[in-house]
Amino acid sequence: MPVNQNLSSFSDIAFQTAFVVYAVALILSLIYYGRLNGVIDARRQRSEATANAKKLKASVAANGAAGADSVSSVDSADIVEDDAPGVDSSGKAVASESESDIAAQESKVDRLGGMTQSLLWVAIALHLASIVLRGLAVNRFPLGNLYEYMMMITFGALLAMMIAMQRKEWRTLWPWVLTPLLALMFYGSTELYAESAPVVPALQSYWLPVHVTIVSLGGSLGIVSGIGSVLHLLRRWQPKGKEHGFFGAVAKPLPSAKKLDQLAYRVAVVTLPTLGLGIVLGAIWAEAAWGRFWGWDPKETVSFASWILYAAYLHARATPSWAKFAPWINVVALSTMIFNLFFINLVVSGLHSYAGLN
């Protein structure tokens, strides 16, 4: 069937507009990240000042009971009141003006995070529109080449992150997610871009939307899980409240290592069966197209290796003696998926080599 060039152009425009909106959201998320870092520093300084004030008051009270100079005690207490919150008779810290300043600063940061979330929903809607319009333009499921696959896998990853990160504590992950995904979108729309056209005969099958959609979904979830493990390792190196150096400042706004590990694990639990189902369906399609279920084609082999690594990650995490090594296995699994996406599709020759062409 002829290609509708108008719809194809609208698809390209929608994708480019989504990219721009994602980029603006990335800038806002970086500003949010930096300002939240400032709020955390202010909170910690305030907490430390409160603790010091309590210690000094307790010392003053002890000295007073021992017959210390009362005038000196009052002066010391006044100095503390100027620099830190006081302590009432029940031992509670009394809120002061600086505490309200911190709260106002935190409220502004929260509004900035909300703006970022709203922009991301707009970008995701445009991203989805570009995929739908591409499919309508070519009268097929839009997964016939690497450009279309890149559109789908980045959309799936971003949508999965939006669903998983509705709570405010997860908003600090956006710069870490948007940066690599925007790089993929840029590379896909420049180096991998393909004009709207019918697919090669080997892809003209009802298995195309079934197999490739499930594999792309598994890949999207794998990206989310892998990023979670990378950040978990960073946070494990820079524990909450004990950050140091440049990387400590970078890691400070992130959730705890335990929460990041839970995010990576929960997404990997879905990734493993999804990717496994995609491999099985691909084998069934291979039997219909090439007369065999499995032929150790490079793409088949690396996909199977990724699935094995995700299984190893889940097994290692459930084994106490291997739990600390589990995130590294997940990062290796992510690396094999990236290797599969680029090197296997673009460099290695095999039965799946046409995946980058129309």
N, C-alpha and C positions, 0 to 999 in steps of 0.2 A: 504494500500500500504506500502511496506517496506520503512524504513527510510534510507536516504543516509547519512551515518556516516561521509563521507569526507566533505560534505557540512556543516554538523552539527559542525564538528571540526573547519572549516573555520569561521563559524558564531561566535563560542566562541572566536576564536583568534581575529576576527575583533572587537568584543565587548570589550575584554580586552585591545586591542591596543587603542581603542577609549577612554577607561577609563584613560589610561596612558597619552594620549595627552590632555584630559580634565584636568588632574592633573597638567601637565606642564603649561597649559594655566591659571589655578588657581594661580599657583606660580607667573607667570608673571603679572597677574592682581593684585595680592597683592603688588608686587613691584611697579606697575603703580600707585596703590592707595596711597602708601606711598610717592612716589616722587611727585605726584600731590598735596598731602597735603603740601609738602615743597614749591611747587610753589605758592600755595594759600597764605601761610604764608608770603613768600617773596613779593608777590604782595600787600598784605595788609600793610606790614611794609613800602613798598615803597609809597603807597598811603598816609599813615599816615605822613611819612616824608615830602612828597610834600605839604600836607595841613599845616604842621607846618612851612615849609619854607615860604609859602605864607603869613601866619599870621605874621611871624617875619619880613619879608620884608615890609609888610604893616605897622607894628609897627615902623620899622626903618624909613620909608618914613614919617610917621606922626611926629616922633621925629625930623627928619631933618627939616621939615617944621616949627616946633616950635622952631628951633634954637638949636637942640641937637648937640652934638659933632660929627662932620663929620668923624673924624678918627675912633671913636668908632663904628660908623654906618658901615663903610667899613669893619672893622675887623669882625663884627657880620655877615655881608653878606657873607664874605669869608668863615667863618666857616660853614655856611649853605650850600654853594656851594660844600664843601668837602663831606658833609654827605647826601645830597639830591639833586634832580634835581632843576635847577634854574627856573626862570620864565622870559619869554621874555616880550617885551613891550605890547603885546596883552593880557598878563595874562596867556598864555599857558605854561605848564610845559615843559622844554627842556629836551630831552632824554639824558641820561648820560651813562657811561660805565656799571654801575650796571643794568640799564634798559635792555641793550643788553644782559647782562649775564642772566637775568631772561628769556628773550625771547629765548636764546639758550637752557636754561634748559627746558623750556616749549616745545621746538621743539623735544628734546630728549624724553621727556615723551610721546609726541604724537606718535613718532615712536614706542615706546614700546607698546602703546595701539593698534596701527595698527598690530603689530606682534601678539598680543593676539587675535585680531579678525581673522587673517589669520589662526592661529592654531585652533581656534574654528570651522572654516569652514571645516578644514581637519578632525577634530574629529567628526563633525556631519556627514560627508560623510562616515566615517568608521562605525559610529553608524547605519546609514541607511543600509549600506552593511550587517551588522550583522543581522538586521531584515529580509532583503530580503533573505539572505542565509538560515536563520532558516526556513522561509516559504517554500523555495524550498526543503530543506532537509526533511520536513515532509509532503510535498504536501498538505498544507492547509494554511489558513491565520494564522500567528503566534500570536495568542491571546488565546491559549488554557489553559494557566496556569498563575500563578502570576509572574513567572520569565519573561515570554514573555510580560505580561501586563506591568511590570516594565520597560522593554526595550522600549516599545512603549510610555508610559506616560513620561518618562524622555526625550526621543527623541522629542516628541511633545512640551514639555515645553522649551527645549533648542532652538529648531527651531523657536518657537514663539518669544522668547527673541531676537534671532539674527535678525529676521525681524523687531521687534519693536525698536531695539536699534542700528540702523545704525549711528545715529549722535553721535559725540564725547561726548556730555554731558551725554549720558547714559552709557558710558563705565565703569563708577565707580560702576555700579550695578553688574558687573560680579562676584566679590567675594561673594556677597550676594546670587546670584543665583546658582553659581557652587558648593558652599559648601554643601547645603542641597541636591542638585541633585546628586552630587557624592556620598554622603552618601546613597541615595536611590539605586544608581547603585551598590555600593559595597554590600549593604545588599541583593539586588536582586540576584546578581551573586554568593553569598555565601550561605546564609540561605534559599533563595527561589529557588535556581537553580534546574531545572528539566531536565533530559535527554530528548533528542528529541524522541518523541513517538506519536502515534495517540491519539486523545482526547477521553474522555469518551463518550458513546452514546448520552448523553443529550446535548453535545456540537457539535455533528455532524449535523449541520444545516446551511443553507445559512444565517440565522440570526446572526451567530457568527461574521463575518466580519462587518456586518452592525451595529448591536447594540453595540458591544464592542468597535469598532473603534470610533464611535461617543462619547461614554461615556469616553473613554480615552482622546479624544481630549478636551472634556469639562473639564476633570480633569487637563489636561496640562494647559489650559487657566486659570483655577481656581488657580493653583499654582502661575502663573505669577501675576495675580491680587492680590492674598493674600500677596505675597512678596512686591508688590508695596504699599499696605496699611500698612504693618509692617514698611517699611522704611519711609512712610509718617508720621506715628506717631512718629518715632524717630526724623525726621526732624522738626516736629511741636514742639517737646520738646526742640530741639536744633536749633533755627531759624538761617538762613543764616546770617553770620556776628556777631552773638551773642552767638556762641558756648562757652561752658565752661566745664571744667573737662575732664575726660577720654572719656565719651560718646560724648562730643563736638568734640574732636579730631577725633573720629571714624566717626562722621557724616559730618565733614567739607567738604570732596570732593563730597558729594551727591548733586543731583539737589535740587531745592527748593521744599518745601512741596506742593506747588500748582501743580508743574509738576508731582510729584510722585502720587498725588491724581488723576490727569488727566489720567496717565498711568493705575492705578488700575481701574478707572471707565470705560475707553474705552475697556479694556480687559474684564471686567465683563459684559459689554453690549453684548459681543459675547458669553461669558460663559453661561449666563442664557438660551438663546434659544437652545444652543448646548446641554447642560446638560438636558434640558427639552425634547428635541427631543429624546435623548438617553433613557430617562425614558419611554417615550411613546412607542418607538420601543421595549423596553424590555418588556413592558406590553403585546404588541401584540405577541411577542415570547412566553411569559409565557402562554398566552391563548392557543397557538398551542401545547405547550409542556406539560402543567400541567392542562389545562382545565379551567383556570381562569386568568383574566387580572391582578388582584391584590390580594395579600394574606397577606400583612403586614409582609412579610419575613424581618428579620433584615436588610439585605442589601437594600431591597426596601425602607424600612422605613427611614434609615439613608440617602440614596440617595435623597429621597423626602425632607427630612429635610434640606439637603444642598441646594437644589433648592429653597426652601422657604426662606432660609437665603440670598441667592443671590438676590432674588426678593426684600426682605426687605432692603438689602443694597442699591440697585438702588433707591428704593422708598425713603429711608431716605436721600440719597444724594440729591435728587431732592426737599426735603422739608427743607426750611431754618432753621426751629427750630430744626431739627434732623441732619443737615449736619455734625456737629462736632462729632456725635456718629457713623456716617456711617462707617468710617474705622474700628471701633471695631467690627461691625457686619460682615464685610468682613473677618476679622481675625478669627472670630468664625466659619464662613463658611469654611475657609481653614482648621481649626482644625477638623471639622466634616468629611471632606474629608480624612484627614490623619487617623482619627479614623476608618473610613469605610475601608480604604485600608489595615490597619494592624489588628486592633482588630476584626472587623466583619469577615474578611476573614480568619483569623488564629485562633481565639479563640471561637467565637460564632458559635454554630451549627445552620444551616439553609439550605434552598434549594440551596444556592449559595456556600456551604462549599467546594464543589468539585473544586472551582475556583483555589485553590492552588495545585491541583494534576493533574496528566496526565490522 
